[in-house]
Amino acid sequence: MKAAQITGYRKIEITDVPDLGELKDGEVRFKVDCISVCGSDIHSSFDKVLPEESYPLPPGMPIHEVAGVAIESKDDRYPVGSRAIIIPNYRKPDGSIGTGGAVEYIDQNHERIIKLPDWGDLEDWIMLQHSGTVLYSAKHWGNIFGKRIAVLGQGGIGLSFTMFASKQGAAEVVGIDKHDYRLEKSISLGATKSMKFNNLDDLMKQTEDITNGELFDVVVDASGNKDGFNICLNLLKPQGKFITFSIVTEDMVEFEHSLMLRKNLDIHATQIATTPEPIAEIRELVALAERGWWDPKSLKTHVSDLKDLQNAYEEYADQKNNVIKNVIKFNP
């Protein structure tokens, strides 16, 4: 079967890998319809210089946003023809390395399958894997009616936070980014204001103007930048709440420790993948979208063919062509 494989620094190729064996009891085999690039794919693998002996990476890695259609099933909950978001097994139950999601076929069990409605395009529904991880994090900010919220970074994750804050009744939702196209998208998806980031001093001045010097009640770091943590500390009012989702490549991040203590900040590290129920909120968001509360296609800006996957990765890594979320049709 076909698979996408990172074979070197910023180099991805379509290769042939062995076909899957016999389907195990309790599992479902899916034909992958589409995949989508996530910022963590870029930071962890594509745009990260790895030791030469690390290449090629396992087939399909590091893609984890996958949607497909069941073609064989040994689980009555997912008859043939069922549509789903499928979370790949980076590691197998025995601890060995598995595969990522950029593969022609994928086997999975109920614990990592999110069933989708029979209507709508899979290239839209796949966006809910991305936003569903944010729903878990957004639950940590509690009741936000009347609160001022700022979201640092307006990529797909940051925009999802912006949409949740807007829908949940925040008095002010401010998107922060260095790219104008992302700030425009932020306003279109519910931000009441936007701030362009140039440097911290300028950002603090804009913040004081918007909040009348009071700073923000809640700040979210969705920047993917090592400086994001410290920036957020500065934007928060005393006793403010800090939601950090940002994944950075550096092991050590510097921040103003004394400022954090003086403000008595309430800090929440939120990563759904490390929880006992890593897909619970994705299932919740699918149900919300099914009843019309959430638009699955809100973040989708591009659709590409598999032959253009290299270019899709490069555009995402370099933040070119106004890309926010690119869906790749897996059509080898």
Summary of the structure (lengths in Angstrom):
residues: 332
radius of gyration: 20.2
end to end distance: 9.3
largest distance: 64.1
contacts: 1129
relative contact order: 0.15
helix: 33%
strand: 28%
